[in-house]
Amino acid sequence: MLIVACGSPASAPAAPTAVSKPTAASAAPTSAASSPAAAGPAAGAPPAAVTPVAASLKAGSIFALTDSPMILALERGYFQEVGINLDVQQFQSIVNMIPLLSTNQLDAAFDGASSAGFFNAIGRGIDIKMVANQGIAQGSSDERPYYAIVASKQLVDAGRVTHVADLKGMPVNVLAEGSLAQLLVGLALAQDGLTLADVDQQQLAMPDTLAGLQNGSIAGSFFLEPFITLGRQQGTLDVLVNAEKLAPGREITDVFYASGLAQNRPVSNNFAVAYLRGVRDYLRTFFDNQGDRATAVAQLIKHLPVKEPALYDRMGLPYFNPDGHINSADIRAQQDWYVSQGQVQQPIDVDRVVDNSFADYALSVLGPYRP
């Protein structure tokens, strides 16, 4: 998810919302399958201020835990209520979605992580808007972080690694060059007086990282859920640093609009309303204990790779801004880090890319968040 980082909406009669089946991720989108809205506890009647506008849209997603609000919005029919038939197709990463977004072959993308590659693409003139928060570093505990810097339990038990500084000279996984994962590993090392040059940087996918920590080919890694919990259960890893505490308020991922959708205000505003309703249902259920958790988990399990209900009680879960706003200052801070590493040569104007006006509209309709 953290490696990186559509034709214009056409009017069409409302139809069952579609969502891809979360099969093994590939570089190409999976075929979409019909998924009619399921019964579930809604946060109230459809907003009276919203006028439905019929549109069929295509979106991309990797179906990670940060997609939970989108899934709840789909399952509960929130997009349909505002006239949107949303076909969500599965991709391996945001890298595969950017070319389709830039040519309006996708209308929207979830899991849009900022990265050196993303900033460089925008600098080359790609017209994409970051429009809503999809995960923010907030709300987790040191015992249950959503993402963290971890170390091999064998090394921890042997007393060889107890702090991030102990990873000096050892192989450490950063997922990919120019990624948010690399940025966070860099911040963790800096807090202990080291730099990325002090470790042997590796680039492994999340599933391969568990094996690497177990067989000793890597000593530490950036990691996120559900892999942290799975690794703990297997006795493979220990958490060194709750990476959310490295930069509180850090944007994890965001919702992106293609230019065609961004310019179609009636539809793009309605999209934001439906999405933000899903965000608030998610927060009420998993952070404020106000919703039917069993129903929500059942709806998430239909689409996410995490199929064991009990895991949702043990994992650290991502938090979301209930107002939907993107933290522009943090996006600038992320870009500054990539510039300092020589990975971005021509910084972009972040205010030209981040557009919170869609979230502003949704907030004007839904009002302030109340658990």
N, C-alpha and C positions, 0 to 999 in steps of 0.2 A: 504493500500500500504506500510506503513512504519512499519508494525508489525515485519518483520524480517530484518530478514534480519530483450537414443535417439540413436538409432543406428547411426553409422557413415553416413555422407551424401552419398546417393546412386545416381549414375548417372541415369538420366531419361530424357525423352523428355520434353521440355518446355510445361507447361500446365497453364491454368488460375490460378492466385494466389488465394489462399483460405484464408478466415479469418472467425473466429467464430462470431456468432451473439452475441451481448452483452446482453444476458438475465441475469436473476438473478445469481450472482456469486455463485459457489459451490466449494466444496473441489476437485471435479473431473472436468476434462476439459469438456467443452461443445463440441458437435459434430461440425465439421467445415463445412462451407458452401462456395460454390464457389462465388468468388467476382472478376470478371474480372476488369482489370484496366479501370478506368473511365477517360474521357477526362478532362484535367486540365492543367493549365499553368506550363509547365516544365521549369527548369532552363537552358535549352539548350539541344542540342543533346546529346545522350549517349556518355560518355567519350570514345574518340577514343583509349585511351591507355589500355582499359579493354578488355580482351578476354573472351567472355561468356563461362562459363563452366556449362553444364547441371547438375542440382542437385535438388532433392526434399528434402526439409527440414521441420522439425516440430519445432515450437516455442511456448512458452507460454507467456501470457500477462494477466493483470487484466483489461486492457482497461481503464486506467486513463488518465488525461490530459497530463501526461508526455509521453503517447504513441502517441501523435499527429504527430510527425515526422515519426514514423513507419507507421502510417495509411496513411499519404500523400505519402510516398514511395510506399506503396502497391497500393493505388488508382491510382497513376500516372505511374505504371508499371515499376518502377526502378529496382525492384528485377528481374522481368522477363527479362529486357533488358540485365542483366548480366547472364542469364541462370538459375536463381533460382526460383523454384516453392515453395513458402513459405506458409505453412499451419499454421496459428496462431490460437491456441486454448485458450479459456478463463479459467482462474483459479481464485480462491479466493485470493491468495497471493503467494509471492515468496516461502513461506514455502512449499507449495504443489508442486512447480516446482523443488526444489533442489534434491529430491530423483530421479526424472526422468532425470535431467541433469547429476547426478553423475553416472548413468548407461547408458548414451547415448540414452535414450528413447526420450528425447528432445534434439535437437541440439543447441537451443539458448533459452534464456529467457529475456524478458523485465521486467522492474520494479524491478530490483535486488537491494534492499536496504541493505546496510551493517547493521549488528546488532550483539548483543552478540551471538545469535544462529548461525549466519553465520560464525563468526570467530571461534567458537567452532567446527563447522562442518568441516571447512577447516583444523583446527588443528588435526582432526581425520583422515585426509588423503584424503578427497574428492577432486577430481581433477577438478576444475572449474576455468575458467579465467574470470576476469572482463576486458572488452575490449573496451567499449565506454561509454562516459558520456550520461546520460539520464535525465538531470536536474541538475542545479547548482544554488546556492543562489546568484542571481545577477539580476539586471534589474527591480526589482519591486519597488513600491513606498509605503510609509506608508499608503496611502489611499487605495491602491489596492495590498496588499500582496498576494503571492501565498499560503504561510502558515504562521500561526501566533499563538500566545498565546491569547486566548479570555476569556472573562468573561460574566457571566449572565448579561443581560441588566437591569434586575430588581435590581440587587445588585449595578450596576454602577449608575443607576438613583437615588437610595436611598443614594448614597454617601458612601456606605460601601466598595466598591472596586474601586479604581482609579489607583492603581499601583499593580504590581505583588506581592509586599510585603504584600498587604492587603489580599492575599489568605492564609495567615498563619492560620493553623488549619482547613482549609476548604477542602471539597472534590474536587480534581482536577484530571481530566482524562489524563492519559498518554498513552492510547491505549493498551500498553502491556509492560510487564517487558522486559528489554533488547532491547527496540526498539529505533529508531532514535527519535521518538516522546518523549519518556521519557528523552532521552539525552537533547533535546532542552528545555523541561520544566525545567530540572535541571540547564541548563545554564541560563535561564531567572531568576530562583529563586536565583542563585548565584550572579547575577548582583545586586540584591536587598538585599544581605546579608543573604539569606536563603539557605536551602538545601531541598532535596526531603523529608527528615525526618520531615520537618516543615509543610508538607501538608498531607492530607489524600488521598493517591494515589488510583485512580479508574482505571478500565480497561474496557472501553466501545468502541464499534464500532462507526464509524463516524455517521451513521444515528441515532443511539440511543443517541448520544451526544446532538443533537439538542433538543430532548425531555427532556433530563436531565437538560439542561440549562434553559429550559422553566418551568419545574415543580419544580426546586430548589434542585433536588437530587445531582447536581454538581454545583460548583461555577465557575470553570474555566476549560480550556482544551487546549491541542494542537489541531489545526484545520487546514484544508486546503480547497482549492477550489474544487468543487463549493459550499461546505457547508458554507464557510464564507459568500459569497454573499447571499445565501438562508437564512441564519440566520439573516443577516442584514435586508433583505426584510421582514422577519417575525417579526422583532423587538425583537429577541431572544437574541442577543449577541452584544457586542462591542469588538473591537480589543484593547488589552492592549499593545502588542509588535509585531512588524513585525519580526517574528522569523528568517527571512533571514538575518536580520542585526545582529543577535547574533553571527553568524559565516560566514562572507562573503566568497564566494567561496566554501561553503560546498557542497559536493556531495549529491544529493537528492536520485537518483536512477541511476543504470547503466545497460548496456547490458552485459549479461553473455553468454559465450560459453561453451558447453560441450567439453571434451577433444577430441572427435572424430572430431568435426568441427574445433577446434583450430589447429589440426594437418593437416587438409586438406587445405593447404594454398591457392590454386587457388580459392576454393569456399569461404573460410572464408574472404579472402581479398575482393572478389567481394561483399560479404554481407556487409562489412563495407562501400564500395563505395556507394551502394544503400541506406543504412541507412543514411549516412552523406548527401547525396543529399536531403533526406527528411528533415533532420535537417535544412539545409540551406533554403529550400523552406519555412519552418515554420518560421524561423527568419526573412526572407525577408518580409513575409506577415504580421506577427503579431507584430514585433518589429521595422521594418524598413519601413513599409507601401509601399512596392514595388510590392506586388503581388495582385492577385485577391482575396480579402478577402472573398467575398460572396461564391465563388467556393470552397475555402479551408474550410470554415465553413460547407458548405453542405457535403463535403467529410468526415469531422470529425463527423458530426451528424449521419452519416450512421452507425458508429461503437461505438461512445461514449455514455454514459448514459445521457449526457447533450444535450437535444434535442431542447432547445429554442435558436434560433439564437442570440437573443438580449443579452443573458447571456455572450456570447463570447466578447461582447463589455464592459461588466461591471465587469467581473471577473479579478482577478489577474492571469496572465498566467505564467507558468514555463519558465525559460530561459534555453538555452542549450549552451554548448561550441561549437562554429562553427567549431572547428578543431577536435572535437570528443574526445579529450584527457581527461583521468581521472586524477583528482588531487590526486596523491598518498599521498602527505603530509597530506591532509585532511582525507583520509581513515585511516592513522596511528593515527591521532588525535582522530578520532572516537573510534578506538580500545583502545587507551590509557584511554579514559573515561570509557569504559566498564571494563577495568582492574581495574581502581580506585574504581569502584563500586563492585568489586568482582564477576562480571558476566562472565569474561573471565580469566581463570587461566593460560593458556599457550598462550601467544601472538604469532601470526603467523608472518612470513616474508611477509609483504605486497607486496614487490617487486616480490615475487614469484607468486602472485595471479593477480596483476594488470599488464596487457600486452597492452601497447599502440602501439605496432607495427602494429596492424591492422588499427588503426586510422592513423598511420604514412603513411601506404600505400595509404589509401583513400585520405589523404592530398596531397601526391605526384601526384596523378591522378587529383584531382580537383583543386589544387592550393589554395592559401590563400583565405579566405572568403572576398567577396566584396559585400556589400549590393546592 
